Amino acid sequence: MNRRHENQPRPNDAELQLEETEALIWDLLDERLDDAGFARLSQSLEANATVRSRYMECVQLHVDLHEHFGRQALDAKQQAGGTAVLPNLLSDVSGLPGFPTVIQ
């Protein structure tokens, strides 16, 4: 038997609920949340201010990570001699009705 775990306190019901809810939040942000999980998450968000606070923290971390690693990927592409994405996309529609003419 592993004695290291014997001395650690067991999480209480609130801590277990928060852990489960956090897993549901990350599943939502990773677009892997099923309908039953969505219903449980919605109910927890409505009923518990701590869960709402943790939801905001997770969403902010998710946004920060996307922003950070998206910027790194763009910088790496530019350093590797990649071309800018937006002008290439716009040149495909340049001159079509409703789209500006792109001058490169």
CNS distance restraints for C-alpha pairs under 8 A (distance, minus, plus):
assign (resid   2 and name CA) (resid   6 and name CA) 7.26 0.50 0.50
assign (resid   3 and name CA) (resid   7 and name CA) 7.12 0.50 0.50
assign (resid   4 and name CA) (resid   8 and name CA) 7.34 0.50 0.50
assign (resid  11 and name CA) (resid  15 and name CA) 5.72 0.50 0.50
assign (resid  11 and name CA) (resid  16 and name CA) 6.32 0.50 0.50
assign (resid  12 and name CA) (resid  16 and name CA) 6.29 0.50 0.50
assign (resid  13 and name CA) (resid  17 and name CA) 6.08 0.50 0.50
assign (resid  14 and name CA) (resid  18 and name CA) 6.16 0.50 0.50
assign (resid  15 and name CA) (resid  19 and name CA) 6.17 0.50 0.50
assign (resid  16 and name CA) (resid  20 and name CA) 6.18 0.50 0.50
assign (resid  17 and name CA) (resid  21 and name CA) 5.98 0.50 0.50
assign (resid  18 and name CA) (resid  22 and name CA) 5.97 0.50 0.50
assign (resid  18 and name CA) (resid  51 and name CA) 6.49 0.50 0.50
assign (resid  19 and name CA) (resid  23 and name CA) 6.34 0.50 0.50
assign (resid  20 and name CA) (resid  24 and name CA) 6.38 0.50 0.50
assign (resid  21 and name CA) (resid  25 and name CA) 6.16 0.50 0.50
assign (resid  21 and name CA) (resid  41 and name CA) 6.26 0.50 0.50
assign (resid  21 and name CA) (resid  44 and name CA) 7.30 0.50 0.50
assign (resid  21 and name CA) (resid  51 and name CA) 7.16 0.50 0.50
assign (resid  22 and name CA) (resid  26 and name CA) 6.28 0.50 0.50
assign (resid  22 and name CA) (resid  54 and name CA) 7.34 0.50 0.50
assign (resid  22 and name CA) (resid  55 and name CA) 7.32 0.50 0.50
assign (resid  22 and name CA) (resid  58 and name CA) 7.92 0.50 0.50
assign (resid  23 and name CA) (resid  27 and name CA) 6.18 0.50 0.50
assign (resid  24 and name CA) (resid  28 and name CA) 6.15 0.50 0.50
assign (resid  24 and name CA) (resid  33 and name CA) 6.83 0.50 0.50
assign (resid  24 and name CA) (resid  37 and name CA) 6.42 0.50 0.50
assign (resid  24 and name CA) (resid  38 and name CA) 7.57 0.50 0.50
assign (resid  24 and name CA) (resid  41 and name CA) 6.33 0.50 0.50
assign (resid  25 and name CA) (resid  29 and name CA) 6.25 0.50 0.50
assign (resid  25 and name CA) (resid  41 and name CA) 7.24 0.50 0.50
assign (resid  25 and name CA) (resid  55 and name CA) 6.55 0.50 0.50
assign (resid  25 and name CA) (resid  58 and name CA) 7.34 0.50 0.50
assign (resid  26 and name CA) (resid  30 and name CA) 5.96 0.50 0.50
assign (resid  26 and name CA) (resid  58 and name CA) 7.48 0.50 0.50
assign (resid  27 and name CA) (resid  31 and name CA) 6.00 0.50 0.50
assign (resid  27 and name CA) (resid  32 and name CA) 4.88 0.50 0.50
assign (resid  27 and name CA) (resid  33 and name CA) 4.93 0.50 0.50
assign (resid  28 and name CA) (resid  32 and name CA) 5.88 0.50 0.50
assign (resid  28 and name CA) (resid  33 and name CA) 4.90 0.50 0.50
assign (resid  28 and name CA) (resid  38 and name CA) 7.64 0.50 0.50
assign (resid  29 and name CA) (resid  59 and name CA) 7.54 0.50 0.50
assign (resid  29 and name CA) (resid  62 and name CA) 7.53 0.50 0.50
assign (resid  33 and name CA) (resid  37 and name CA) 5.86 0.50 0.50
assign (resid  33 and name CA) (resid  38 and name CA) 6.24 0.50 0.50
assign (resid  34 and name CA) (resid  38 and name CA) 6.14 0.50 0.50
assign (resid  35 and name CA) (resid  39 and name CA) 6.20 0.50 0.50
assign (resid  36 and name CA) (resid  40 and name CA) 6.35 0.50 0.50
assign (resid  37 and name CA) (resid  41 and name CA) 6.05 0.50 0.50
assign (resid  38 and name CA) (resid  42 and name CA) 6.01 0.50 0.50
assign (resid  39 and name CA) (resid  43 and name CA) 6.17 0.50 0.50
assign (resid  40 and name CA) (resid  44 and name CA) 6.20 0.50 0.50
assign (resid  41 and name CA) (resid  45 and name CA) 6.09 0.50 0.50
assign (resid  42 and name CA) (resid  46 and name CA) 6.22 0.50 0.50
assign (resid  43 and name CA) (resid  47 and name CA) 6.18 0.50 0.50
assign (resid  44 and name CA) (resid  48 and name CA) 5.81 0.50 0.50
assign (resid  44 and name CA) (resid  51 and name CA) 6.62 0.50 0.50
assign (resid  45 and name CA) (resid  49 and name CA) 7.18 0.50 0.50
assign (resid  45 and name CA) (resid  51 and name CA) 5.74 0.50 0.50
assign (resid  45 and name CA) (resid  52 and name CA) 5.29 0.50 0.50
assign (resid  46 and name CA) (resid  52 and name CA) 7.85 0.50 0.50
assign (resid  48 and name CA) (resid  52 and name CA) 6.48 0.50 0.50
assign (resid  49 and name CA) (resid  53 and name CA) 6.19 0.50 0.50
assign (resid  50 and name CA) (resid  54 and name CA) 6.19 0.50 0.50
assign (resid  51 and name CA) (resid  55 and name CA) 6.02 0.50 0.50
assign (resid  52 and name CA) (resid  56 and name CA) 6.37 0.50 0.50
assign (resid  53 and name CA) (resid  57 and name CA) 6.39 0.50 0.50
assign (resid  54 and name CA) (resid  58 and name CA) 6.16 0.50 0.50
assign (resid  55 and name CA) (resid  59 and name CA) 6.14 0.50 0.50
assign (resid  56 and name CA) (resid  60 and name CA) 6.07 0.50 0.50
assign (resid  57 and name CA) (resid  61 and name CA) 6.19 0.50 0.50
assign (resid  58 and name CA) (resid  62 and name CA) 6.07 0.50 0.50
assign (resid  59 and name CA) (resid  63 and name CA) 6.18 0.50 0.50
assign (resid  60 and name CA) (resid  64 and name CA) 6.07 0.50 0.50
assign (resid  61 and name CA) (resid  65 and name CA) 6.06 0.50 0.50
assign (resid  62 and name CA) (resid  66 and name CA) 6.27 0.50 0.50
assign (resid  63 and name CA) (resid  67 and name CA) 6.08 0.50 0.50
assign (resid  64 and name CA) (resid  68 and name CA) 6.01 0.50 0.50
assign (resid  65 and name CA) (resid  69 and name CA) 5.96 0.50 0.50
assign (resid  66 and name CA) (resid  70 and name CA) 5.56 0.50 0.50
assign (resid  67 and name CA) (resid  71 and name CA) 6.04 0.50 0.50
assign (resid  68 and name CA) (resid  72 and name CA) 6.35 0.50 0.50
assign (resid  69 and name CA) (resid  73 and name CA) 6.11 0.50 0.50
assign (resid  70 and name CA) (resid  74 and name CA) 6.21 0.50 0.50
assign (resid  71 and name CA) (resid  75 and name CA) 6.07 0.50 0.50
assign (resid  72 and name CA) (resid  76 and name CA) 6.07 0.50 0.50
assign (resid  73 and name CA) (resid  77 and name CA) 6.14 0.50 0.50
assign (resid  74 and name CA) (resid  78 and name CA) 6.16 0.50 0.50
assign (resid  75 and name CA) (resid  79 and name CA) 6.11 0.50 0.50
assign (resid  76 and name CA) (resid  80 and name CA) 6.10 0.50 0.50
assign (resid  77 and name CA) (resid  81 and name CA) 6.48 0.50 0.50
assign (resid  77 and name CA) (resid  82 and name CA) 5.08 0.50 0.50
assign (resid  77 and name CA) (resid  83 and name CA) 7.84 0.50 0.50
assign (resid  78 and name CA) (resid  82 and name CA) 4.98 0.50 0.50
assign (resid  78 and name CA) (resid  83 and name CA) 6.77 0.50 0.50
assign (resid  78 and name CA) (resid  84 and name CA) 7.55 0.50 0.50
assign (resid  83 and name CA) (resid  88 and name CA) 7.90 0.50 0.50
assign (resid  84 and name CA) (resid  88 and name CA) 6.79 0.50 0.50
assign (resid  85 and name CA) (resid  89 and name CA) 6.29 0.50 0.50
assign (resid  86 and name CA) (resid  90 and name CA) 6.03 0.50 0.50
assign (resid  87 and name CA) (resid  91 and name CA) 5.92 0.50 0.50
assign (resid  87 and name CA) (resid 102 and name CA) 7.19 0.50 0.50
assign (resid  87 and name CA) (resid 104 and name CA) 7.52 0.50 0.50
assign (resid  88 and name CA) (resid  92 and name CA) 6.83 0.50 0.50
assign (resid  89 and name CA) (resid  93 and name CA) 7.28 0.50 0.50
assign (resid  90 and name CA) (resid  94 and name CA) 5.74 0.50 0.50
assign (resid  90 and name CA) (resid 102 and name CA) 6.68 0.50 0.50
assign (resid  91 and name CA) (resid 101 and name CA) 7.75 0.50 0.50
assign (resid  91 and name CA) (resid 102 and name CA) 5.99 0.50 0.50
assign (resid  93 and name CA) (resid  99 and name CA) 6.57 0.50 0.50
assign (resid  94 and name CA) (resid  99 and name CA) 5.88 0.50 0.50
assign (resid  94 and name CA) (resid 100 and name CA) 5.80 0.50 0.50
assign (resid  94 and name CA) (resid 101 and name CA) 4.65 0.50 0.50
assign (resid  94 and name CA) (resid 102 and name CA) 5.72 0.50 0.50
assign (resid  95 and name CA) (resid  99 and name CA) 6.00 0.50 0.50
assign (resid  95 and name CA) (resid 100 and name CA) 6.00 0.50 0.50
assign (resid  95 and name CA) (resid 101 and name CA) 4.94 0.50 0.50
assign (resid  95 and name CA) (resid 102 and name CA) 7.89 0.50 0.50
assign (resid  96 and name CA) (resid 100 and name CA) 7.65 0.50 0.50
